[in-house]
Amino acid sequence: MQWRVIVRMSLSDDQGSVLRNSLSSTFAAAGLQNTATGIWESPSVDIKMAADSMASLIRTLADPSSVSGVDPTVALNHLWIYVDQAK
């Protein structure tokens, strides 16, 4: 079964978008594409792959200092994850 996944996130103090750009590879690995509005989405992805990628995303957001070059004051403003069955 395939699933639609949409992720929206906002970061503060992400100088040079270092953290955001680092997370882009996580989204790409899950099959999500950037819509250029701060949203990554895919109409149909494998749920296990998406879940593994979202777990990695949350681990990185919990410890942004694990990403080389990230501003020490970077902070997550919000994270929205929407998942439903693909049609």
Biopython code that builds the backbone (N, CA, C, O; Angstrom):
import numpy as np
from Bio.PDB.StructureBuilder import StructureBuilder

atoms = [
    (1, "MET", "N", (0.846, -1.175, 0.000)),
    (1, "MET", "CA", (0.000, 0.000, 0.000)),
    (1, "MET", "C", (0.894, 1.242, 0.000)),
    (1, "MET", "O", (1.924, 1.281, 0.673)),
    (2, "GLN", "N", (0.491, 2.230, -0.748)),
    (2, "GLN", "CA", (1.229, 3.490, -0.852)),
    (2, "GLN", "C", (0.511, 4.587, -0.057)),
    (2, "GLN", "O", (-0.699, 4.541, 0.161)),
    (3, "TRP", "N", (1.305, 5.571, 0.364)),
    (3, "TRP", "CA", (0.795, 6.635, 1.220)),
    (3, "TRP", "C", (1.203, 8.002, 0.695)),
    (3, "TRP", "O", (2.287, 8.161, 0.134)),
    (4, "ARG", "N", (0.339, 8.978, 0.878)),
    (4, "ARG", "CA", (0.660, 10.377, 0.583)),
    (4, "ARG", "C", (1.275, 10.959, 1.845)),
    (4, "ARG", "O", (0.734, 10.792, 2.938)),
    (5, "VAL", "N", (2.401, 11.639, 1.698)),
    (5, "VAL", "CA", (3.096, 12.242, 2.835)),
    (5, "VAL", "C", (3.377, 13.701, 2.511)),
    (5, "VAL", "O", (3.879, 14.027, 1.436)),
    (6, "ILE", "N", (3.045, 14.574, 3.458)),
    (6, "ILE", "CA", (3.329, 16.006, 3.327)),
    (6, "ILE", "C", (4.010, 16.462, 4.608)),
    (6, "ILE", "O", (3.537, 16.175, 5.708)),
    (7, "VAL", "N", (5.125, 17.173, 4.461)),
    (7, "VAL", "CA", (5.876, 17.670, 5.609)),
    (7, "VAL", "C", (6.073, 19.169, 5.452)),
    (7, "VAL", "O", (6.473, 19.641, 4.388)),
    (8, "ARG", "N", (5.794, 19.912, 6.506)),
    (8, "ARG", "CA", (6.030, 21.359, 6.535)),
    (8, "ARG", "C", (6.821, 21.650, 7.792)),
    (8, "ARG", "O", (6.478, 21.190, 8.881)),
    (9, "MET", "N", (7.888, 22.424, 7.628)),
    (9, "MET", "CA", (8.720, 22.734, 8.777)),
    (9, "MET", "C", (9.213, 24.160, 8.642)),
    (9, "MET", "O", (9.398, 24.676, 7.540)),
    (10, "SER", "N", (9.421, 24.781, 9.787)),
    (10, "SER", "CA", (9.975, 26.128, 9.825)),
    (10, "SER", "C", (11.064, 26.166, 10.890)),
    (10, "SER", "O", (10.880, 25.692, 12.010)),
    (11, "LEU", "N", (12.207, 26.744, 10.511)),
    (11, "LEU", "CA", (13.341, 26.856, 11.424)),
    (11, "LEU", "C", (13.689, 28.321, 11.618)),
    (11, "LEU", "O", (13.549, 29.122, 10.693)),
    (12, "SER", "N", (14.137, 28.673, 12.801)),
    (12, "SER", "CA", (14.651, 30.026, 13.028)),
    (12, "SER", "C", (16.163, 29.949, 13.212)),
    (12, "SER", "O", (16.700, 28.945, 13.680)),
    (13, "ASP", "N", (16.827, 31.022, 12.836)),
    (13, "ASP", "CA", (18.283, 31.151, 12.974)),
    (13, "ASP", "C", (19.060, 30.082, 12.220)),
    (13, "ASP", "O", (20.154, 29.700, 12.635)),
    (14, "ASP", "N", (18.506, 29.600, 11.125)),
    (14, "ASP", "CA", (19.207, 28.614, 10.308)),
    (14, "ASP", "C", (20.037, 29.380, 9.269)),
    (14, "ASP", "O", (19.691, 29.422, 8.088)),
    (15, "GLN", "N", (21.128, 29.977, 9.729)),
    (15, "GLN", "CA", (21.983, 30.803, 8.877)),
    (15, "GLN", "C", (22.490, 29.999, 7.689)),
    (15, "GLN", "O", (23.085, 28.933, 7.847)),
    (16, "GLY", "N", (22.242, 30.534, 6.491)),
    (16, "GLY", "CA", (22.665, 29.844, 5.274)),
    (16, "GLY", "C", (21.856, 28.593, 4.971)),
    (16, "GLY", "O", (22.232, 27.820, 4.090)),
    (17, "SER", "N", (20.772, 28.381, 5.669)),
    (17, "SER", "CA", (19.905, 27.197, 5.497)),
    (17, "SER", "C", (20.681, 25.895, 5.623)),
    (17, "SER", "O", (20.368, 24.915, 4.948)),
    (18, "VAL", "N", (21.689, 25.883, 6.480)),
    (18, "VAL", "CA", (22.540, 24.699, 6.635)),
    (18, "VAL", "C", (21.724, 23.486, 7.097)),
    (18, "VAL", "O", (21.836, 22.404, 6.520)),
    (19, "LEU", "N", (20.899, 23.670, 8.143)),
    (19, "LEU", "CA", (20.116, 22.538, 8.654)),
    (19, "LEU", "C", (19.058, 22.114, 7.641)),
    (19, "LEU", "O", (18.886, 20.924, 7.377)),
    (20, "ARG", "N", (18.357, 23.081, 7.082)),
    (20, "ARG", "CA", (17.321, 22.780, 6.090)),
    (20, "ARG", "C", (17.916, 22.006, 4.919)),
    (20, "ARG", "O", (17.352, 20.999, 4.492)),
    (21, "ASN", "N", (19.053, 22.468, 4.397)),
    (21, "ASN", "CA", (19.664, 21.784, 3.259)),
    (21, "ASN", "C", (20.131, 20.381, 3.633)),
    (21, "ASN", "O", (20.068, 19.464, 2.815)),
    (22, "SER", "N", (20.591, 20.218, 4.851)),
    (22, "SER", "CA", (20.991, 18.892, 5.324)),
    (22, "SER", "C", (19.788, 17.948, 5.358)),
    (22, "SER", "O", (19.899, 16.773, 5.007)),
    (23, "LEU", "N", (18.653, 18.470, 5.779)),
    (23, "LEU", "CA", (17.445, 17.645, 5.881)),
    (23, "LEU", "C", (16.830, 17.336, 4.520)),
    (23, "LEU", "O", (16.056, 16.387, 4.388)),
    (24, "SER", "N", (17.169, 18.126, 3.517)),
    (24, "SER", "CA", (16.635, 17.880, 2.175)),
    (24, "SER", "C", (16.951, 16.473, 1.688)),
    (24, "SER", "O", (16.134, 15.852, 1.009)),
    (25, "SER", "N", (18.130, 15.970, 2.031)),
    (25, "SER", "CA", (18.485, 14.606, 1.602)),
    (25, "SER", "C", (17.612, 13.570, 2.297)),
    (25, "SER", "O", (17.304, 12.527, 1.722)),
    (26, "THR", "N", (17.212, 13.858, 3.540)),
    (26, "THR", "CA", (16.304, 12.963, 4.260)),
    (26, "THR", "C", (14.953, 12.909, 3.556)),
    (26, "THR", "O", (14.373, 11.837, 3.384)),
    (27, "PHE", "N", (14.459, 14.078, 3.150)),
    (27, "PHE", "CA", (13.183, 14.128, 2.436)),
    (27, "PHE", "C", (13.283, 13.406, 1.088)),
    (27, "PHE", "O", (12.387, 12.653, 0.709)),
    (28, "ALA", "N", (14.370, 13.645, 0.384)),
    (28, "ALA", "CA", (14.553, 12.999, -0.921)),
    (28, "ALA", "C", (14.606, 11.485, -0.773)),
    (28, "ALA", "O", (14.055, 10.757, -1.599)),
    (29, "ALA", "N", (15.271, 11.007, 0.281)),
    (29, "ALA", "CA", (15.350, 9.560, 0.514)),
    (29, "ALA", "C", (13.972, 8.950, 0.745)),
    (29, "ALA", "O", (13.749, 7.775, 0.451)),
    (30, "ALA", "N", (13.053, 9.750, 1.271)),
    (30, "ALA", "CA", (11.688, 9.271, 1.502)),
    (30, "ALA", "C", (10.814, 9.418, 0.269)),
    (30, "ALA", "O", (9.653, 9.009, 0.275)),
    (31, "GLY", "N", (11.374, 10.007, -0.803)),
    (31, "GLY", "CA", (10.602, 10.189, -2.026)),
    (31, "GLY", "C", (9.789, 11.461, -2.046)),
    (31, "GLY", "O", (8.899, 11.618, -2.882)),
    (32, "LEU", "N", (10.084, 12.384, -1.124)),
    (32, "LEU", "CA", (9.367, 13.651, -1.075)),
    (32, "LEU", "C", (10.109, 14.700, -1.889)),
    (32, "LEU", "O", (11.339, 14.705, -1.941)),
    (33, "GLN", "N", (9.351, 15.589, -2.523)),
    (33, "GLN", "CA", (9.929, 16.653, -3.332)),
    (33, "GLN", "C", (9.564, 18.000, -2.727)),
    (33, "GLN", "O", (8.478, 18.178, -2.175)),
    (34, "ASN", "N", (10.492, 18.947, -2.839)),
    (34, "ASN", "CA", (10.269, 20.294, -2.326)),
    (34, "ASN", "C", (9.359, 21.044, -3.290)),
    (34, "ASN", "O", (9.597, 21.062, -4.498)),
    (35, "THR", "N", (8.318, 21.660, -2.748)),
    (35, "THR", "CA", (7.383, 22.422, -3.571)),
    (35, "THR", "C", (7.777, 23.888, -3.663)),
    (35, "THR", "O", (7.049, 24.683, -4.257)),
    (36, "ALA", "N", (8.917, 24.264, -3.086)),
    (36, "ALA", "CA", (9.426, 25.639, -3.075)),
    (36, "ALA", "C", (8.600, 26.549, -2.161)),
    (36, "ALA", "O", (8.735, 27.770, -2.229)),
    (37, "THR", "N", (7.768, 25.986, -1.329)),
    (37, "THR", "CA", (6.993, 26.784, -0.377)),
    (37, "THR", "C", (7.269, 26.323, 1.047)),
    (37, "THR", "O", (6.477, 26.582, 1.953)),
    (38, "GLY", "N", (8.393, 25.642, 1.245)),
    (38, "GLY", "CA", (8.705, 25.118, 2.570)),
    (38, "GLY", "C", (8.003, 23.817, 2.876)),
    (38, "GLY", "O", (7.984, 23.356, 4.017)),
    (39, "ILE", "N", (7.426, 23.230, 1.842)),
    (39, "ILE", "CA", (6.700, 21.969, 1.997)),
    (39, "ILE", "C", (7.370, 20.908, 1.138)),
    (39, "ILE", "O", (7.763, 21.166, 0.000)),
    (40, "TRP", "N", (7.493, 19.715, 1.697)),
    (40, "TRP", "CA", (7.957, 18.558, 0.938)),
    (40, "TRP", "C", (6.792, 17.596, 0.876)),
    (40, "TRP", "O", (6.114, 17.377, 1.879)),
    (41, "GLU", "N", (6.550, 17.016, -0.292)),
    (41, "GLU", "CA", (5.426, 16.087, -0.402)),
    (41, "GLU", "C", (5.645, 15.070, -1.506)),
    (41, "GLU", "O", (6.468, 15.235, -2.407)),
    (42, "SER", "N", (4.861, 14.010, -1.384)),
    (42, "SER", "CA", (4.821, 12.984, -2.405)),
    (42, "SER", "C", (3.419, 12.394, -2.424)),
    (42, "SER", "O", (2.839, 12.136, -1.369)),
    (43, "PRO", "N", (2.877, 12.182, -3.603)),
    (43, "PRO", "CA", (1.529, 11.614, -3.673)),
    (43, "PRO", "C", (1.483, 10.124, -3.369)),
    (43, "PRO", "O", (0.415, 9.582, -3.083)),
    (44, "SER", "N", (2.652, 9.446, -3.430)),
    (44, "SER", "CA", (2.614, 8.001, -3.244)),
    (44, "SER", "C", (4.004, 7.473, -2.880)),
    (44, "SER", "O", (4.896, 7.402, -3.725)),
    (45, "VAL", "N", (4.169, 7.105, -1.606)),
    (45, "VAL", "CA", (5.446, 6.557, -1.139)),
    (45, "VAL", "C", (5.196, 5.331, -0.264)),
    (45, "VAL", "O", (4.104, 5.131, 0.268)),
    (46, "ASP", "N", (6.236, 4.526, -0.137)),
    (46, "ASP", "CA", (6.191, 3.380, 0.760)),
    (46, "ASP", "C", (6.204, 3.890, 2.210)),
    (46, "ASP", "O", (7.069, 4.689, 2.570)),
    (47, "ILE", "N", (5.274, 3.446, 3.029)),
    (47, "ILE", "CA", (5.140, 3.967, 4.383)),
    (47, "ILE", "C", (6.352, 3.640, 5.261)),
    (47, "ILE", "O", (6.734, 4.454, 6.101)),
    (48, "LYS", "N", (6.957, 2.476, 5.084)),
    (48, "LYS", "CA", (8.124, 2.143, 5.909)),
    (48, "LYS", "C", (9.287, 3.080, 5.600)),
    (48, "LYS", "O", (9.953, 3.574, 6.510)),
    (49, "MET", "N", (9.528, 3.321, 4.323)),
    (49, "MET", "CA", (10.607, 4.232, 3.948)),
    (49, "MET", "C", (10.316, 5.643, 4.482)),
    (49, "MET", "O", (11.210, 6.306, 5.008)),
    (50, "ALA", "N", (9.085, 6.089, 4.346)),
    (50, "ALA", "CA", (8.715, 7.412, 4.836)),
    (50, "ALA", "C", (8.843, 7.490, 6.356)),
    (50, "ALA", "O", (9.331, 8.491, 6.881)),
    (51, "ALA", "N", (8.415, 6.458, 7.063)),
    (51, "ALA", "CA", (8.498, 6.450, 8.525)),
    (51, "ALA", "C", (9.951, 6.472, 8.987)),
    (51, "ALA", "O", (10.294, 7.190, 9.926)),
    (52, "ASP", "N", (10.802, 5.691, 8.332)),
    (52, "ASP", "CA", (12.227, 5.683, 8.686)),
    (52, "ASP", "C", (12.842, 7.067, 8.459)),
    (52, "ASP", "O", (13.628, 7.541, 9.280)),
    (53, "SER", "N", (12.487, 7.706, 7.355)),
    (53, "SER", "CA", (13.016, 9.036, 7.059)),
    (53, "SER", "C", (12.497, 10.076, 8.044)),
    (53, "SER", "O", (13.240, 10.972, 8.445)),
    (54, "MET", "N", (11.233, 9.967, 8.439)),
    (54, "MET", "CA", (10.680, 10.927, 9.400)),
    (54, "MET", "C", (11.330, 10.743, 10.773)),
    (54, "MET", "O", (11.538, 11.717, 11.497)),
    (55, "ALA", "N", (11.649, 9.499, 11.132)),
    (55, "ALA", "CA", (12.353, 9.253, 12.400)),
    (55, "ALA", "C", (13.736, 9.898, 12.366)),
    (55, "ALA", "O", (14.169, 10.495, 13.351)),
    (56, "SER", "N", (14.425, 9.778, 11.239)),
    (56, "SER", "CA", (15.733, 10.409, 11.079)),
    (56, "SER", "C", (15.609, 11.930, 11.158)),
    (56, "SER", "O", (16.435, 12.595, 11.783)),
    (57, "LEU", "N", (14.580, 12.468, 10.525)),
    (57, "LEU", "CA", (14.308, 13.911, 10.569)),
    (57, "LEU", "C", (14.145, 14.390, 12.007)),
    (57, "LEU", "O", (14.747, 15.388, 12.402)),
    (58, "ILE", "N", (13.343, 13.691, 12.779)),
    (58, "ILE", "CA", (13.073, 14.094, 14.162)),
    (58, "ILE", "C", (14.324, 13.965, 15.023)),
    (58, "ILE", "O", (14.565, 14.806, 15.889)),
    (59, "ARG", "N", (15.121, 12.926, 14.798)),
    (59, "ARG", "CA", (16.391, 12.794, 15.538)),
    (59, "ARG", "C", (17.310, 13.982, 15.250)),
    (59, "ARG", "O", (17.932, 14.526, 16.164)),
    (60, "THR", "N", (17.395, 14.379, 13.990)),
    (60, "THR", "CA", (18.250, 15.511, 13.632)),
    (60, "THR", "C", (17.711, 16.806, 14.218)),
    (60, "THR", "O", (18.489, 17.630, 14.700)),
    (61, "LEU", "N", (16.410, 17.003, 14.189)),
    (61, "LEU", "CA", (15.823, 18.213, 14.770)),
    (61, "LEU", "C", (16.001, 18.250, 16.282)),
    (61, "LEU", "O", (16.097, 19.328, 16.868)),
    (62, "ALA", "N", (16.045, 17.090, 16.914)),
    (62, "ALA", "CA", (16.252, 17.028, 18.366)),
    (62, "ALA", "C", (17.687, 17.381, 18.736)),
    (62, "ALA", "O", (17.947, 17.821, 19.856)),
    (63, "ASP", "N", (18.619, 17.192, 17.808)),
    (63, "ASP", "CA", (20.027, 17.491, 18.056)),
    (63, "ASP", "C", (20.643, 18.137, 16.821)),
    (63, "ASP", "O", (21.470, 17.519, 16.151)),
    (64, "PRO", "N", (20.247, 19.380, 16.508)),
    (64, "PRO", "CA", (20.748, 20.009, 15.287)),
    (64, "PRO", "C", (22.263, 20.193, 15.279)),
    (64, "PRO", "O", (22.859, 20.334, 14.211)),
    (65, "SER", "N", (22.890, 20.193, 16.444)),
    (65, "SER", "CA", (24.348, 20.351, 16.483)),
    (65, "SER", "C", (25.064, 19.153, 15.857)),
    (65, "SER", "O", (26.273, 19.203, 15.629)),
    (66, "SER", "N", (24.327, 18.086, 15.581)),
    (66, "SER", "CA", (24.930, 16.923, 14.928)),
    (66, "SER", "C", (25.239, 17.197, 13.454)),
    (66, "SER", "O", (25.931, 16.414, 12.803)),
    (67, "VAL", "N", (24.721, 18.313, 12.934)),
    (67, "VAL", "CA", (24.967, 18.700, 11.546)),
    (67, "VAL", "C", (26.090, 19.737, 11.526)),
    (67, "VAL", "O", (25.985, 20.790, 12.154)),
    (68, "SER", "N", (27.133, 19.435, 10.819)),
    (68, "SER", "CA", (28.302, 20.311, 10.747)),
    (68, "SER", "C", (27.926, 21.686, 10.182)),
    (68, "SER", "O", (27.256, 21.785, 9.153)),
    (69, "GLY", "N", (28.366, 22.736, 10.868)),
    (69, "GLY", "CA", (28.168, 24.094, 10.386)),
    (69, "GLY", "C", (26.863, 24.750, 10.780)),
    (69, "GLY", "O", (26.608, 25.891, 10.395)),
    (70, "VAL", "N", (26.028, 24.054, 11.538)),
    (70, "VAL", "CA", (24.737, 24.611, 11.941)),
    (70, "VAL", "C", (24.938, 25.669, 13.016)),
    (70, "VAL", "O", (25.716, 25.484, 13.952)),
    (71, "ASP", "N", (24.224, 26.780, 12.867)),
    (71, "ASP", "CA", (24.262, 27.844, 13.869)),
    (71, "ASP", "C", (23.784, 27.268, 15.205)),
    (71, "ASP", "O", (22.765, 26.578, 15.236)),
    (72, "PRO", "N", (24.486, 27.529, 16.301)),
    (72, "PRO", "CA", (24.097, 26.949, 17.595)),
    (72, "PRO", "C", (22.758, 27.463, 18.124)),
    (72, "PRO", "O", (22.199, 26.885, 19.055)),
    (73, "THR", "N", (22.243, 28.541, 17.538)),
    (73, "THR", "CA", (20.954, 29.068, 18.009)),
    (73, "THR", "C", (19.775, 28.612, 17.155)),
    (73, "THR", "O", (18.641, 29.031, 17.384)),
    (74, "VAL", "N", (20.045, 27.747, 16.164)),
    (74, "VAL", "CA", (18.961, 27.274, 15.311)),
    (74, "VAL", "C", (17.891, 26.600, 16.172)),
    (74, "VAL", "O", (18.197, 25.910, 17.144)),
    (75, "ALA", "N", (16.624, 26.818, 15.791)),
    (75, "ALA", "CA", (15.521, 26.236, 16.556)),
    (75, "ALA", "C", (14.363, 25.890, 15.619)),
    (75, "ALA", "O", (14.127, 26.568, 14.618)),
    (76, "LEU", "N", (13.668, 24.849, 15.959)),
    (76, "LEU", "CA", (12.480, 24.442, 15.221)),
    (76, "LEU", "C", (11.315, 25.317, 15.657)),
    (76, "LEU", "O", (11.018, 25.412, 16.848)),
    (77, "ASN", "N", (10.654, 25.960, 14.696)),
    (77, "ASN", "CA", (9.435, 26.719, 14.987)),
    (77, "ASN", "C", (8.213, 25.809, 14.942)),
    (77, "ASN", "O", (7.378, 25.823, 15.846)),
    (78, "HIS", "N", (8.123, 25.022, 13.881)),
    (78, "HIS", "CA", (7.031, 24.057, 13.802)),
    (78, "HIS", "C", (7.391, 22.934, 12.840)),
    (78, "HIS", "O", (8.219, 23.099, 11.943)),
    (79, "LEU", "N", (6.759, 21.804, 13.045)),
    (79, "LEU", "CA", (6.890, 20.645, 12.175)),
    (79, "LEU", "C", (5.514, 20.017, 12.047)),
    (79, "LEU", "O", (4.911, 19.600, 13.036)),
    (80, "TRP", "N", (5.021, 19.955, 10.807)),
    (80, "TRP", "CA", (3.746, 19.319, 10.534)),
    (80, "TRP", "C", (4.021, 18.131, 9.621)),
    (80, "TRP", "O", (4.704, 18.263, 8.605)),
    (81, "ILE", "N", (3.492, 16.985, 9.984)),
    (81, "ILE", "CA", (3.611, 15.786, 9.143)),
    (81, "ILE", "C", (2.189, 15.252, 8.917)),
    (81, "ILE", "O", (1.465, 14.961, 9.869)),
    (82, "TYR", "N", (1.811, 15.132, 7.660)),
    (82, "TYR", "CA", (0.493, 14.635, 7.307)),
    (82, "TYR", "C", (0.668, 13.360, 6.479)),
    (82, "TYR", "O", (1.433, 13.343, 5.515)),
    (83, "VAL", "N", (-0.030, 12.311, 6.852)),
    (83, "VAL", "CA", (0.060, 11.040, 6.152)),
    (83, "VAL", "C", (-1.357, 10.490, 5.951)),
    (83, "VAL", "O", (-2.146, 10.437, 6.895)),
    (84, "ASP", "N", (-1.671, 10.085, 4.727)),
    (84, "ASP", "CA", (-2.918, 9.369, 4.491)),
    (84, "ASP", "C", (-2.716, 8.399, 3.324)),
    (84, "ASP", "O", (-1.703, 8.462, 2.627)),
    (85, "GLN", "N", (-3.673, 7.512, 3.119)),
    (85, "GLN", "CA", (-3.555, 6.535, 2.050)),
    (85, "GLN", "C", (-3.594, 7.227, 0.692)),
    (85, "GLN", "O", (-4.417, 8.111, 0.453)),
    (86, "ALA", "N", (-2.684, 6.806, -0.198)),
    (86, "ALA", "CA", (-2.680, 7.349, -1.555)),
    (86, "ALA", "C", (-3.914, 6.847, -2.280)),
    (86, "ALA", "O", (-4.384, 5.732, -2.057)),
    (87, "LYS", "N", (-4.407, 7.673, -3.125)),
    (87, "LYS", "CA", (-5.611, 7.293, -3.890)),
    (87, "LYS", "C", (-5.244, 6.833, -5.259)),
    (87, "LYS", "O", (-6.121, 6.474, -6.045)),
]
sb = StructureBuilder()
sb.init_structure("model")
sb.init_model(0)
sb.init_chain("A")
sb.init_seg("    ")
for serial, (resi, resn, name, xyz) in enumerate(atoms, 1):
    if name == "N":
        sb.init_residue(resn, " ", resi, " ")
    sb.init_atom(name, np.array(xyz, "f"), 0.0, 1.0, " ", f" {name:<3s}", serial, name[0])
structure = sb.get_structure()
